[in-house]
Amino acid sequence: MRWALVKVCVAVTTMVVVAFAVPLGLVIREMARDRAFSNAEREAAAVAPALSITTDRDQLERVVASAGSDAGMAVHIPASGGTSAVDLGRQRATDTDIEAVRRLGRASTTEVSGGSTLLQPVAIGSGAIAVVEVYVPEAEVSNGVGLAWAVLAGVGAVLVVGSVAVADRLGVRMVQPAQRLVEGAHELGEGKLGARVPEEGPAELRLAAVAFNSMADQVVQLLANERELAADLSHRLRTPLTVLRLNAASLGEGPAADQTRAAVAQLEHEVDTIIRTAREAKPQTTVAGPGAGCDAAEVVRERMAFWSALAEDEGRKVRVAGVDRPVRIPVARADLAAALDALLGNVFRHTPEGTAFAVDVHNGDDAVIVLVSDAGPGITDPEAAMARGRGSGSAGSTGLGLDIVRRLAESTGGDVRIGSSVLGGTEIRIWIQLDGRAPVRRGHRDRKTGTPWRRRHSGT
């Protein structure tokens, strides 16, 4: 917008300067020509009285010399009454031109080498017509024209430069509010809810800034309402959880009772985390500070120990690999546990009893991949399964579990992919980036074995 306004002003100013400067330059040239020939006419008029009195050569030479134009003036007196013709000075015009002026009886100009001549007829005492020739050099005709044109060009250039400066200032006044509006929109899109723009500039941009600030305030209010609603809904779970905890306490002793009480305790912890996170409006996947994160192998072992008991009750074969050594990842422990519980819960929820499943951890140079695979019927529409709130098409699915996994992976720069496992069912790959580098692609190799990712994955 700024440069477009400058270009328009330059074009308009240039047209105005050309429209006025060109005719004015031509007028100046004509004025200089008229001034030069006017001077020549005055010089010729100074000699005319002497010609009407005498035609004596000596006297006429003194008159011409007193006029100060003896080098550029010539006098041509024809022969009459027994007197011979008299020619004073240097003749530059042709005899034909002189005779034509003498015959017509009016002044005339003619082009000669180096300039022009003014031929002025003068009646003498004998009744004949003498012709006074005044030479006008070309330099005298164009005297001052070049300087005047240079001044006009300078004035035009100053006008163009001035218009550029004015247009640039106007453009800045218009563009800066628009740029601030764009920056505010980017900041708001990046999650900086305090982004606001000053209500400055032209009326239209001020109205846009007012609308943007009002929208930002409404977004902040809506998000606050959503957080409060999430906290309130989570708080309502406390009552049935309390009842469930009391009932679990009355189950007595045994593995099933211990697992039930552990599940209830974990559920209470998760509800408390949801309420606290909603109140504080802090994302759970944020991990700050050097050395932050968790040991993925330890978390996998812990969660598999929990789910293995239920798998044993349902007759499911379980396999865990890649958890014999520490695997540090930039993810909070609670977040990784929640993601694993979501995936393993889906296995138990959407596959028949007796279906085998496996969890593999692959530690690479720039990423850690966690694979959860099963021997179930598989997911017919992976894209729909990844869509938040749409579920996988199975009864009782909301799609939130996979969305939790996706957000965890994307918080590190990774992603989640759904495919077919070698067990015959679904394979979900969680790509967790290390050090925030670019996503892992095919061809990356395992840090310990040197085996390509794709080959290791297809062999699990």
N, C-alpha and C positions, 0 to 999 in steps of 0.2 A: 504494500500500500504506500509506504514511504517513497520508494523509488518511482512508483507509478505517478504519484503526485508531482515529484520533481520533474519527471519527463514531460508531463502535461504543461507545467509552468514554463519549462525551457522552450517547448514548441510554440506556445502562445506568445511568449515574450519575443522569440525570434521572428515570428510572423509580424508582430507589431513593429519591431525595430526595422525590419526590411521594408514594411509598408510606408514608414515615415522617412527612413534614412535615404533610400534610393531616390525618391522624388526630390528630397531636399538637396542631395548631392548634385543632381542634374540642374536644379535651380541655381546652386552656387556656381557651377561651371558657366551657365549662361550669364550670370551677373558679372563674373570675371571677364567674359568676352565683351559684354556691353561696356564695361568700364574701360577696357583697352581701346575700343573703337571710339568711345566718347572722348578720350584724351586725344586720339588722332584727329577727330573733328575739330577740337579746340585749336590744335596746332595749325590745321588747315585754315581755320577762320582767322587766325592771327596774321596770315600772309595775304588774305583776300583784300584788305584795304590798300595795301601797297600796290597790288596788281591793278587796282582800279585807277591809280594815280600815274604810275610809271611802269614801263617795261624795260628800263635800263638794267643791264646785267649786273653792273657793280652794285647799284642800289639794292637790287633784289637779293644779291648774295649776302649783303649786310643784314637785310630783313630776315632772311632765312637763318643766318647765323645767330641773330638776336633771339629768334624763336627757340633756339637750343636743339634743333632737330635737323641740323644740316647734314648729318650722316644718314638720316632715315627719311629725308624729305627731298622731293624732286618737283620742279615746276616746268610745265610744258606749255610754251606760248607759240601759237601758230603764226605763220607769216601772213601779213596783211598790210595793205596800203604802201607797198614798196619796202616794208621792213622785213627783214629775214626772221625765221623762226628762232626762238630762244629755248634752250633746254638746260636747266640747272639741276645739279645733283645726279645721283645714280638712278637710272630708270630700271625698274624691276618688272612693271606691268608691260604687257605687249602693246604694240602700236594699235592693234585691233581694239583692245579694251579701251585705250585712251580715246580713240576716234569714236567709239560707241558712246562713251560718257559725254564727249563734246557734242555729239549729234543729238543725244537724248536730253541733255541739259540737266541731269540729276545725278546725285552721288551714287557710287557703286563700290563694291568690294570684290576683290578677286584673289584667288589663291596663287601664291608664288612660292619659290623655293625658300624654306625656312620660316614661313609665316604667311601673312596676308598683307594686302595694300588697300588703302582707302583712296579712291579717286574722286576728288571734289571739284566740280566745274565752277569757274569764277569768270564773270563778265569783265572785260577790260575796256579801256576808254575807246578804242577803235571799233568796238562792237563785236570783236571776236571773242571766243570762249577759250580761256586758258584752263588747264587742268593741273590741280595741285595733287601730287602723289605722296601719301604718307605711309611709310612702311611700319607694320605692326608685327614684331617677332612672335613666334609661337610661345616663347617663354613668358612674354608679357600677357598673352591671352590666358595662359594657364597659371598665372602668378597667384599663389595662395590657395589654389584649388586642392593640391595634394595635402596641405596642412589641414584644410577644412574637412576633407574626407577622412583623414586620420583621426581628427577630433570626433567626427561622427561615429567612426568605427569604435573608438575608445568608449564613447558614451553608450553605444549599443552593447559592447562587451560588459560594461559595468552594470547595465540594466539586466542582462542575462544572468550574470553572476549574482546580482542582488535578488533576482527572482528565484534562483536556485537556493540561496540562503533562506529566504522567506519560506519557500515551499518545504525545505528540509525542516525548519522549525515547526511549521504547521504539521508536517508528517510525523515528527517526533511527538508532538502533542496528541496526535490521533493514535499513533502506533503504540506508544508506551502503555496507555491503559489497556489496549488490546493484548499486549504481551503479558502484562500483569494478570489479566483475566485467564490467559492460556496457562501461565505458570500456576495460578491458583487451582485451575481445573486439574492439572497434572498432580499437584500436591494432594488434592482431595482424593484423586483416584489412587494415589499411593498409600492412602490411609491416614494422612495428616489431617485430622478432623478440625484442627484449629486454623486451617488455611482460610484467609479472607483477603479480599482485594479492596483497595481504596476506591471510593466512589468519586472518581475524578475524570476529566476529559470532556469530550463532546456529550451532548444530551443523550444520544443513543447509547454510548458506552457507559455513561453513568447509570442509565436504566438497566443495562446488562449487568453491571457490577452489583446493583441493588438486588436484582433477581438472583445472581449467583450467591451472594451472601445469605439471602433468605433461604435458598435451597440448601446451602451448607448447614445453616441452623436447623432446618427440618431434618436433614440427614443425621445430625448429632442427636436430635431429640428422638428420632425413630430408633437409632441404635441403642440409646439409653433405655427406651421402652422395651426393646427386644431383650436387652440384658436383664432388665428387671423381671420380664416375663419368664425368661429361662430360669432365673434364680427362684422365682415363685413356684414355677412348675416343679423344679427339682426339690424345693423344700416340701412340697406336698407328698413326696415319696417317703419322708421321714416316718410318718405314722405307720404305713404298712410295713416299712422296714423294721420298725420297733417291734411290731407284732411278730414278724418273721424271725427276728433275733430271739424273742422270748420262746417261740415255739422250737427254734433250733436248740436252745439251751436245755429243753426238756427231752431231747432225743436220747439222752444217755451217752454211753461210750461206744466207740466203734469207728471204723474208717469212714463209713457213709456219714455218720453224724459229724465227724471232724471236718469232712469236706463241705458239708452243708454250712457249718458254722464259719468256716473260712470264706466260703462264697458270700455269706451274708456280711461278714466283716469287710470284704473287698468291695461289695456293693455300697456299703455305707461310706467307705473311703472315697469311692468314685463320685457319689452324690455330693459329698462335702467339697470335693475338688471342683465339681461343676458349679456349685453355688459360689465358691470363692472366686473362681475364674470369671464368672459372669458379673460378680460385683466389682471386681478389680479391672475388668475389661482388658486382661492381658492374655495373649494367645499362649496356649499350653505348649506349643512346639518351639517357643523361643528358648534358646540355650545360649547363655552369654558367659564370657570369661574363658581364659585358657584352661584346657583340660576338662571343660564341661562336657557333658554327654553321659554315656553309659557303656557298659560292656554288653554288646549284643549277645554274645555267647552265654553269659550268665543269665540274662533275662530270658532267653529261649529255654535254657535248662529249667529255670524256675517255673515258667508257664507250662512247659511240657510235663513237669512233675505234677502239676495241678490237673491238667487235662488227661493224663495217662490213666488215672484212676477211673474216670468216667469211660474212657476208651476200653479199659479192661472189662467193665461191666457190660458194655455193648458188643464185646467181641471184635474190636477193631485192632488191626495190626498197626503199630506205630514205629516210625523210624526217624531218628534225629542224626544229623551229620554236620560237621564243621564247627562244633561247639567245644572242642577239646582244648582250644587256646583262646585267650582274650581277643576280642574284636571290638575296638573302640569306634564308636560312631557319634556324630554331633547331634544326638537326639536325646531328649529327657527320658529317663527310665520309665516313668509312668506312661509316657506317650507310646513308647515301643510296646510296653505290656498291653496297653489298650488296643493297639493295632493287631497284635498277635491274638488277643482274645477275640477280637472281632472276626478275624479270618478263621480261627479254629472253631468259634461258635457257629459260623456259617457251615463248616464241614459237618458238625453234629446236627445242625438244623435241617440241612438240605440234602443230605445223603442218607441212605438206609443204614440200619445197624449192621455191623460187620464190615463196613467199607473201610479199607485201609487208607492211611494218610501219612505224609512225611513232611518234615521241616528241615531245610538245608540252609546253611549259612556259608557264603562264599566271600572271602576277604581278598579284594583286589588292590591294585596300586592306587587307584583313585576313586574306588567305590566299594561298597559292601552290598551284596545282593542276598536277600532273604527270600527263599522259595517255600511256599506252602502248596503242596500238591495232594491230590486225593484220587481215588479210583471210582468216584461217583459218576453220575450221568453227565456231568459237565455243564457249562453255561452256553446256551444256544446263542445269546446276543450279548457279547462282552461289552459293547458300547452302551447298551441300555443298562447293564449292571453297574457301570461306572458313573452313570448319571445320578446325581443326588436326588433322593426321594422317589426314584422310579423303581428301584429294586431290580432283581434279576428275573422277574417274571414268576417266581415261586410264591406260593401263599405265605403271608406273614413277613415278607421282605420289604424293608423301607429303603434300602440302598445307602443308609447312613454308615454302615460298617465299612464298606469299601471306600466311602468318602473320607472317613477317618484315616484310612491307610493312605489314600491319595494325598491328603493334606500333609501328612507326616513326611512322605517322600518328597513332595514339592517344596517343603520348607528347607530342605538341604540342596535343592537344585536337581533332584532326581525325579523319578516318575514311577508309575505302576502299570504293569502290563498283564493282561489275562490271555492265557493260551491253553494248549492241551498238554497234559503231563504224560510221562511214560507209564504211569499207573493206569492210564485210560480215562482219567477224568479231567479235572481243572487244575491248572498250574497258575498261581498268582506270584508274580515277581515284584518285589519291592526293591527299587534301585535307590540306595541311599548314598548320596555324594559325600566325599570327604574333601574338606578345605574349600567347598563351594566351587569346584571346578566344573567343566562342561560335562553333560551327561555321558555315561559310559556307552560306547557303541560296540558293534561287533568287531572282533579282533583283539579286544583286551584280554589279558591273560591273568590267571590266578597267581597271587603273589607267592604262594608256597610251592605249587606244583608246576607252574608255567603252562598249564593246560588252558586253551582258549575257553572263554566263558560259554560260548554256544555249545562246544563239545561237552564240557562238564555238565551243563544243564540238561542236555539231551540224554545224558547217561545216568541221571538220578532217578 
